[in-house]
Amino acid sequence: MLTVIGEGLVDVVQRSSGIEAHVGGSPLNVAVGLARLGHPVQFIGRYGRDAYGDSVAAHLRASSVMVPQAPDGLPTSVATALVDDDGAATYTFDLAWVLPGLVDRLPFLMQGTTLLHTGSIATMLAPGAADVLAAVEHSHPSATISFDPNCRPSIISDVDYARKQAEKFVTLSDIVKASDEDLAWLYPGVDVLDSARRWLSLGGSQGPAMVVVTRGAEGPWGITAAGEAEFAAPKVEVADTVGAGDSFMAALLSGVVDRGLDGAQNRRALRALPAEGLAALLAHATRAAAVTVSRAGANPPTRAELNRIEEAAEEAAKEAEVPTI
């Protein structure tokens, strides 16, 4: 069982062509991405008993994501995304982030979880952030932990606080993904790859096995104890970038699970992942993100879609290796 804990919300997307509403929230998108890639996954978050909340629940059910938390009496959170003509999105938020009773239910909710993912607003915004940290601390002895800060300066503007919160979760995580924009904001004036290298050292032997930096069209870069790797992003026609990083995160985690590297008992093997293994994970995750940016909203690929893309890439690579006469 894979578990994702964090915010679910509705993205109200404003473009020059009109306004659309899509279910989103970075952790929720990761949960949907994992489910579409064929993994049993539960999402622990909150949404209200309102029309937006109904759409959140329906969206999760449509992708076979399990939801052990019932809706509550607060309004469903909303993120308004303003998408420019290049497809880039900027956000404003109307949020409620509380998880009453979560800590008491952790022994039941986390039973059988081999990987716990969290990040974004859920790890920064009080009072729910403290409960998320408690869930990570509870699960660390038995499960792989993954974290994506997905910083939102419009919500958490205190960079010193955000940096301290991020480092708490990095120290407890096995897999960390951040965008170059996240790291540039958290550590101004520091090369983003140097910041990622430093994160790899946090927590010592119990800290991250892998830190990955997404860099938009430049493609991702990553580091493990065995070395560094990167992958060139394919050229695609961009509809928008909403949910691209979350699709990347889901596929990265899916690749780890497919290799049997999830679960605390596999920490040593995950830390020993060679650079070529990291490169393969980056390629897998990048192709998933490329599908998402090619269509509107946070709409991650299914395993069948991603398999077709990877098969085509393998065929193209084989053809490129055939010498011409």
N, C-alpha and C positions, 0 to 999 in steps of 0.2 A: 504494500500500500504506500502510495506517495501522498503527502499532505502539503497543502499550500495554505498559509495563513496570511491574511492581509485584507486590504480594502477592495470592495466591489462597488462600482458606481456606474453612472450613466454618463457617457461622453456626448455632449451636445456639440456637434461639429458645425462650425460656421465657415462656409466657403463663399466665394463670389457668386457661385451658382445657386446657393440656397443653404438651408439648414437641415441637418439630419441628426438623429439620435441613435447612438450605438452603446450597447453594454460594454463596460471596460473596467479600468482599474488594473494597475500593473500585476499584482499577484493573481487576481481573477483571470487575467489574460494568460498567465503562465499555466494556471490550472487547466483552462480550456485547451491550451496548446498541448499539454501533456496528455490529456484525455484523447484528443484527436490523433495523437501519435500512438495510441493503443495502450496506454497505461492506466491502471486503476488509480484514481486520484480523488481525494476529498478536499473541498474548499471550506476553510473556516474563516468566516468574515461576518459582515452584518449588512442588512438592507431592510427597508421599512415595509410596512403594510400599505403600500400605495401603488399607483400605476407603474412608476419606475421600478419599484421593488418587484412587482409581478414580472416585468421584463427581464430583470436580473435572474430571477428564479427560472424562468422559461429558457433563457439562454444557457444556463448551467445544465439544466435537464437535457436540452437538445444535444449537448456534447457528452452526456453520460457522466457528468461530474457529480459526485455525491456531496450532499450539503447537510451536515449534522446540526447546524445552527438554524433555529427557526427565525423568521422575520420579527422585528421588534417595532415599538411604537414611534420611533424617531423617523424623520424623513430620510428617504434614500439619498445618498450623497450624489452630487452632480459635479462634473468637470466640464467646463466650456472650453472647447478647443477652437482657436482661430487659425485656420489653415491658409497660408499664403499661396501665391501663384506657383511657387516651386514645390509645394506639397509639405513644407515644414509647418509644424504645429506649435503654438504657444497656448498655455492653459491658465484659466482661473478656476477656483474651486469653492464649493459650498459643501462642507463636510461635517459629519459626525463620526468620531472614531472611538467607540467604547465597546468593550467585550465583557460585560458583567458575568461573573460566574465561570469564566473560562479556566482560571487557575485550578479551581476545585475539580473540574472535569478532565484535566489533562491526562491522568492515568488511563481513563477510558478512551478519550479521543485519540491519543497517540499510540494506542496499543496496535502493534503490527506495522507501524510506520518505519520504513527503511530509509526514507529521504524526506526532509522537511525543508521547504523553501519559503522565504519571506523577503520583504524589502519594501522600498518606496515609503509612502506616507505612513504605512502601518508601523514602521520602526522608528518614526520620528515624532509623530503627533501624540501628545498626551490626551487622555489618560491611557489609551489603548496600547501605546508603545511599551509600557512596562509589562503588560500581560504578554505581549509578543516575545519580549526578552525572556520572560519566565518560561514560555513554551519552548524556546530554543535551549535554554539551560536544562530543562527537563528532558528534552529529546537527545541532547548531545551524546550521552553515554551509549545510545543504541542506534542512532540514525545519522546518516550523512546530512550535513547542514549546508544549505546554499543561500546566498544573499546577493541582492541587487539594490544598491542605495537609491537609484533612480531619483536623484535629488529634485526637489520642487522648491526653489528659492522663493516663489510667490506664496508658499505656505509656511515654510520654515526659513525665515530670512537670517537667523542668527547662525552664521557659518561656523563659529566656534562650537556651539551646541551640536550642530549637525555633524561636524567632524568627530566629536566625542561619541555621539550615538553610532555613527557608522563604524568607528573603530571597535566599539563594544561587540558589534555583530560580526565584523571581519575576524576578530580574535577567536570567536566561537565557530567560525564557518570552515568548511572544507573546500567549497567552490564559491568563488566570488566573481561577479561580473559587474563592470561599471562602464559607463560611456566616458569618452574623453572629456565631454562637457562636465560630467559629474566630478571628475578628478581635478579639472581645472578650477572649478568653483570651490571644492573642498580644500585644495592646496594651491592657492594662487601663486603664480610665479615659479612653480616647480614643474619640471617636465612630467607629463602625465604617465609615461612609462616608468620613470623613476619612482613615482608615487605608487604605482602598481607593484614594483619590485619590493618596495618597503612593506606594503601590505602582506606580501608573501611571507615576510619574516615575523609578522605579528602572531603571537600565540605559540611560537616555537614549534615543537613536534606535534602539538595538538591544534595548531592554527591551519591556515589555508594550504591545501595541496595544489591549488590552481587559482590563478587570478587572470581574468580575461578583460581586455579593454576593447570596446567597440568604437570604431572611428568613422562611422557613416560610410560614404562611398569609398574611403580608403581601405576599408576592410578591417577585420578584427586582428588583434595581437594578443598573445597569451604567454604565460610563464608558469613553469612548474620547477621543482627542484632539479629536474633533468635537463632543463633548457627552455629556450624560447621558440615560438612559432608564430606565423601569421598566414593569412589567406586573403587573396585579392577578391574583393567583392565583384560579383558579376554585374554587368550593365543591364539595367532594367528600366522600363518606363514607369516612373513613380506616380502613383495615384495620391498617396499621402504616406507619412511616416508613422501614423498612429499604430501603436502596438508592435512595431518592428523589433524593438529591443526585447519585448516579452516573448515573441516568437523565437528569437535567437536563444533566449534563456531556456525556454521549454525544450528546444531541440538539443541544446547543449546538455541539459540534464537527462533527456531521453537517451542520448548517446552514452552517457555514463552508466545509466541503468541497463541498457542493452549489452554493455560489456561486463555486467555483473559486478560493478564497482560500488554499488550503493550499500549502505549499512555500515555501522561503525566498525564491524569486524573486517571490513575491506579498506580501512583507512591507509594501511601500509601499502597496499597494492595501488590505491589511487595516487598516493604520494610518489610512487615509483613510475608513474605513467611517463613513457619516453616522449621526446619532442615530436616524433612522427605520429604518435597516438594523439597528442594534443592538436596537431595540425589537422588530423582527420576529424576530430570533434569540431574544430573551428569551421571546416568546410561544410559539415553537416548542418551546423547552426546557421551559417551564413546563407545557405540555400533556402532554409525555412524562412528567414527574415526577408529574403528577396521575393518570395511568394507574397508575403504580407504587404510589402510596400507597393506591389503591383495592383492591389485592389483596395477599395475604400474601407476604412475602419480597421479595428483590431480583428482580423479574420485569418487566423493561422492555418497552415496546411494540415491535411490529413496525412497519415502514414503512406497511403497509396499515392497521393500527389507527390510527396517528397521522394518516395521510392522511384517514381517515374523520372523525376528530375535527376536523381543521382545515377540512375541507369544510363540516361542520356549523356551525362557528364563522363561516365566511365567509357562509354562507346567513343565519345569524341576524343578522350585521352588516348585510347588505343589506336584510333585512326591517326592521331598526330604522331604516334611513335613509329608508324609504318614508313620506312624510307621510300622516297620516290626515285624512280629510275629515269 
